[in-house]
Amino acid sequence: MGLVVFDIGGTAVKYGFWSDETLTEQGQFSTPKSFDEMKEEMLRVVKTHQGKQIDGVAISSPGAVNVDQRRIDGLSAVPYLHEYPVFDELEALFNLPVTIENDANCAGIAEIELGAGKKATNAVFLVLGTGVGGSIFINRKLYKGSHLFGGEFGLLVSESDRPLSNVGSIVKVANKYEAQTGKQVDGKAIFELLEEEDSLAMELVDEMYWAIAHALYNVQVSIDPELIIIGGGVSKRKEVSIEIANRLKSLLEKRSVPDIMPVIETCHFSNDANLIGAAMNFVSLNLK
């Protein structure tokens, strides 16, 4: 099976070709400002594969993807995708079958099918990026919920009423550091400041780890997965999953439920997870 695969993001659209469970010919273009420009760019990419067997187009997208209604609900950084018969329009454009799934769900599918979660029965995938997202797998099947908000962990709120996307992101930590010091930093710089034992960076990152751990505590006592997979840019740093696991373990011990501590692992596919998951989603839906 040959598939052209896209991963639509707020700043860039990544793409590639999926065949024989291998992702090749990867590239990207800047996220267009209108749906007409988006269609033009996507069609250009599809046409570059003329002459090959192309069975369809698989897309990873932001937003609450409503497969039954063949549209994308909710909100995202690409607003023109929403509340629009986007499935039908893209199928007519490419003259090919099109599948679309939420980006965090796609990344989770990749990890469950081929990556860190391929042996797990019940697992949660947590994406730590500019914001926080995720997906839930019960009996190895994606659980999307009654309103397609299953796995929207970034909306979990703490006692301070701040959503996890605002307190569990290294990007937000960098913003706070910059606001208090006037020094321009990014997430990478924050980790470099930790190595220099900068007290403010240490305090802010510690707050971030605790916010994530408290959120995962609530996830653990409500869903009870055996495995939590950490994805997103910070997952490349080995200490991140260790720091989160240590805090989650202490919270479970404090509530006298240490035996339900899940395994915490980092994701396997990193930046390619969305494209691979989009392809796996297409294959799954078209084998039914």
C-alpha positions as CSV (number, residue, x, y, z in Angstrom):
1,M,0.0,0.0,0.0
2,G,1.3,3.4,-1.0
3,L,0.1,6.5,0.9
4,V,0.9,10.2,0.7
5,V,1.0,11.4,4.3
6,F,0.7,14.9,5.8
7,D,1.1,16.3,9.3
8,I,-0.6,19.7,9.5
9,G,0.9,22.0,12.2
10,G,0.5,25.6,13.1
11,T,3.8,26.7,11.5
12,A,4.6,23.9,9.1
13,V,3.0,21.0,7.2
14,K,5.3,17.9,7.1
15,Y,4.8,15.2,4.5
16,G,6.2,12.0,3.2
17,F,5.4,8.7,1.4
18,W,4.5,5.5,3.3
19,S,5.0,2.1,1.7
20,D,6.0,-1.3,3.2
21,E,5.8,0.2,6.7
22,T,8.5,2.7,5.8
23,L,8.4,6.5,5.7
24,T,10.4,8.1,2.8
25,E,10.7,11.3,0.8
26,Q,10.0,13.6,3.7
27,G,9.7,17.3,3.4
28,Q,7.7,20.3,4.6
29,F,6.2,23.6,3.7
30,S,5.1,26.6,5.7
31,T,1.5,26.4,6.9
32,P,-0.5,28.4,4.3
33,K,-2.7,31.3,5.4
34,S,-5.9,30.0,3.6
35,F,-7.5,26.7,2.8
36,D,-7.2,27.4,-1.0
37,E,-3.4,27.8,-0.6
38,M,-3.3,24.7,1.6
39,K,-5.0,22.6,-1.1
40,E,-2.7,23.9,-3.7
41,E,0.4,22.9,-1.7
42,M,-0.9,19.5,-0.8
43,L,-1.9,18.7,-4.4
44,R,1.6,19.7,-5.5
45,V,3.0,17.2,-3.1
46,V,0.6,14.4,-4.2
47,K,1.5,15.0,-7.9
48,T,5.2,14.5,-7.2
49,H,4.3,10.8,-6.6
50,Q,2.6,10.3,-9.9
51,G,3.6,7.0,-11.5
52,K,3.7,5.2,-8.1
53,Q,0.8,3.2,-6.7
54,I,-1.0,5.7,-4.5
55,D,-3.9,4.1,-2.5
56,G,-4.9,7.2,-0.6
57,V,-3.9,10.3,1.4
58,A,-3.5,10.1,5.2
59,I,-3.5,13.3,7.3
60,S,-2.6,14.1,10.9
61,S,-4.4,17.3,11.9
62,P,-5.0,19.6,14.9
63,G,-8.5,19.9,16.3
64,A,-11.2,17.5,17.3
65,V,-11.5,15.4,14.1
66,N,-15.1,14.2,13.7
67,V,-14.7,11.2,11.4
68,D,-18.5,10.4,11.4
69,Q,-19.4,14.0,10.3
70,R,-16.3,14.2,8.0
71,R,-15.2,17.5,9.4
72,I,-12.8,18.9,12.1
73,D,-14.5,20.4,15.2
74,G,-12.9,22.3,18.0
75,L,-10.2,24.9,17.8
76,S,-6.6,24.9,16.6
77,A,-3.8,27.1,15.2
78,V,-5.1,26.4,11.7
79,P,-8.7,27.8,12.0
80,Y,-9.7,27.4,8.3
81,L,-9.7,23.7,8.7
82,H,-12.7,23.7,11.1
83,E,-16.4,23.4,10.7
84,Y,-15.9,22.6,7.0
85,P,-16.5,19.5,4.9
86,V,-12.8,19.1,4.7
87,F,-12.8,15.3,4.1
88,D,-15.1,15.6,1.0
89,E,-13.2,18.5,-0.4
90,L,-9.8,16.9,-0.2
91,E,-11.1,13.6,-1.6
92,A,-12.5,15.5,-4.6
93,L,-9.2,17.4,-5.0
94,F,-6.9,14.3,-4.9
95,N,-9.5,11.9,-6.4
96,L,-8.3,9.5,-3.7
97,P,-9.6,8.2,-0.4
98,V,-8.6,10.5,2.5
99,T,-8.4,9.8,6.2
100,I,-7.8,12.4,8.9
101,E,-7.1,12.0,12.6
102,N,-6.1,14.3,15.4
103,D,-2.4,14.8,15.6
104,A,-1.9,13.5,19.2
105,N,-4.1,10.5,18.4
106,C,-1.9,9.8,15.3
107,A,1.3,10.0,17.4
108,G,-0.3,7.7,19.9
109,I,-1.4,5.2,17.2
110,A,2.2,5.1,15.9
111,E,3.6,4.4,19.4
112,I,0.9,1.7,20.2
113,E,1.2,-0.1,16.9
114,L,4.9,0.0,16.3
115,G,6.7,1.9,19.1
116,A,7.0,2.2,22.9
117,G,3.5,0.8,23.5
118,K,3.4,-2.1,21.1
119,K,3.2,-4.6,24.1
120,A,0.8,-2.6,26.2
121,T,-2.9,-3.3,26.7
122,N,-3.9,0.0,28.3
123,A,-1.7,3.1,27.7
124,V,-1.8,6.9,27.8
125,F,0.3,9.0,25.5
126,L,1.2,12.5,26.8
127,V,2.6,15.1,24.3
128,L,4.6,17.9,26.0
129,G,5.1,20.6,23.4
130,T,4.2,24.3,23.2
131,G,1.0,23.1,24.9
132,V,0.0,19.7,26.2
133,G,-2.0,17.0,24.4
134,G,-2.4,13.3,24.3
135,S,-4.4,10.2,23.6
136,I,-5.8,7.2,25.4
137,F,-5.7,3.6,24.4
138,I,-7.9,1.0,26.1
139,N,-7.5,-2.6,25.1
140,R,-5.1,-1.2,22.5
141,K,-8.0,0.8,20.9
142,L,-8.0,4.5,20.7
143,Y,-10.6,6.0,23.1
144,K,-11.9,9.4,21.8
145,G,-14.7,10.0,24.3
146,S,-18.3,11.1,23.8
147,H,-17.3,14.6,22.6
148,L,-14.0,13.7,20.9
149,F,-12.1,15.3,23.8
150,G,-10.6,12.1,25.2
151,G,-6.9,12.7,25.8
152,E,-7.1,16.5,25.8
153,F,-4.8,16.5,28.9
154,G,-3.8,20.1,28.3
155,L,-7.2,21.2,29.6
156,L,-6.7,19.5,32.9
157,V,-6.8,22.2,35.6
158,S,-5.0,22.4,38.9
159,E,-6.1,24.1,42.2
160,S,-4.9,27.3,40.7
161,D,-7.4,26.8,37.9
162,R,-4.6,27.0,35.3
163,P,-4.8,24.4,32.5
164,L,-1.9,21.9,32.2
165,S,-1.0,23.5,28.8
166,N,0.0,26.6,30.7
167,V,1.9,25.0,33.5
168,G,3.2,21.8,32.0
169,S,5.2,23.2,29.1
170,I,8.9,24.0,28.9
171,V,7.9,26.8,26.4
172,K,5.7,28.4,29.1
173,V,8.6,28.0,31.6
174,A,10.8,29.9,29.2
175,N,8.2,32.6,28.9
176,K,8.0,32.9,32.7
177,Y,11.8,33.0,33.0
178,E,12.0,35.8,30.4
179,A,9.3,37.8,32.1
180,Q,11.1,37.7,35.4
181,T,14.6,38.3,34.2
182,G,14.3,40.2,30.9
183,K,16.6,37.5,29.3
184,Q,15.4,36.0,26.1
185,V,15.4,32.2,26.4
186,D,13.8,29.1,24.9
187,G,13.2,25.6,26.2
188,K,16.7,24.4,25.2
189,A,18.2,27.4,27.1
190,I,16.2,26.6,30.2
191,F,17.8,23.1,30.3
192,E,21.2,24.7,29.8
193,L,20.5,27.0,32.8
194,L,19.6,23.9,34.9
195,E,23.1,22.5,34.2
196,E,24.4,25.8,35.5
197,E,22.2,25.4,38.6
198,D,20.4,28.7,37.9
199,S,18.0,29.0,40.9
200,L,15.1,30.5,39.0
201,A,15.2,28.0,36.2
202,M,15.4,25.2,38.7
203,E,12.4,26.5,40.6
204,L,10.3,27.0,37.4
205,V,11.1,23.6,36.0
206,D,10.4,21.9,39.3
207,E,7.0,23.5,39.3
208,M,6.5,22.2,35.7
209,Y,7.4,18.7,36.7
210,W,5.0,18.8,39.7
211,A,2.2,20.1,37.6
212,I,2.6,17.2,35.1
213,A,2.9,14.7,37.9
214,H,-0.3,15.9,39.6
215,A,-2.1,15.7,36.2
216,L,-0.8,12.2,35.7
217,Y,-1.8,11.2,39.2
218,N,-5.4,12.1,38.3
219,V,-5.1,10.2,35.0
220,Q,-3.7,7.2,36.8
221,V,-6.5,6.9,39.4
222,S,-9.2,7.4,36.8
223,I,-8.0,5.5,33.8
224,D,-5.3,3.2,35.4
225,P,-3.1,2.6,32.4
226,E,-0.1,0.2,32.7
227,L,2.0,2.5,30.5
228,I,2.4,6.3,30.1
229,I,4.4,7.4,27.0
230,I,6.0,10.8,27.1
231,G,6.3,12.6,23.7
232,G,6.9,16.0,22.4
233,G,10.2,18.0,22.1
234,V,11.3,17.5,25.7
235,S,11.0,13.8,25.5
236,K,14.5,13.6,23.9
237,R,15.9,14.5,27.3
238,K,16.1,11.3,29.4
239,E,15.8,13.1,32.7
240,V,12.3,14.4,31.9
241,S,10.6,11.1,32.2
242,I,12.6,10.2,35.3
243,E,11.8,13.4,37.0
244,I,8.1,13.0,36.2
245,A,8.1,9.4,37.3
246,N,9.7,10.2,40.6
247,R,7.1,12.8,41.5
248,L,4.2,10.6,40.3
249,K,5.5,7.8,42.5
250,S,5.7,10.0,45.5
251,L,2.1,11.2,45.0
252,L,0.8,7.6,44.7
253,E,2.7,6.6,47.8
254,K,1.2,9.6,49.7
255,R,-2.3,8.4,48.9
256,S,-1.3,4.8,49.8
257,V,-1.7,3.4,46.3
258,P,1.9,2.8,45.2
259,D,1.0,-0.5,43.6
260,I,-0.7,1.3,40.7
261,M,2.5,3.1,39.5
262,P,2.6,2.8,35.7
263,V,5.7,2.3,33.6
264,I,6.7,5.7,32.2
265,E,8.7,5.6,28.9
266,T,9.6,8.2,26.3
267,C,8.3,7.9,22.7
268,H,10.1,5.9,20.1
269,F,9.3,7.8,16.9
270,S,9.8,11.4,18.0
271,N,9.0,13.9,15.2
272,D,7.9,11.2,12.7
273,A,5.2,9.8,15.0
274,N,2.3,11.9,13.5
275,L,3.1,10.9,9.9
276,I,3.5,7.2,10.8
277,G,0.3,7.2,12.9
278,A,-1.7,8.9,10.1
279,A,-0.6,6.1,7.8
280,M,-1.4,3.4,10.4
281,N,-4.8,5.0,10.9
282,F,-5.5,4.9,7.1
283,V,-4.5,1.3,6.9
284,S,-6.6,0.3,9.9
285,L,-9.8,2.1,8.6
286,N,-9.4,0.7,5.1
287,L,-8.9,-2.9,6.3
288,K,-12.2,-3.0,8.1
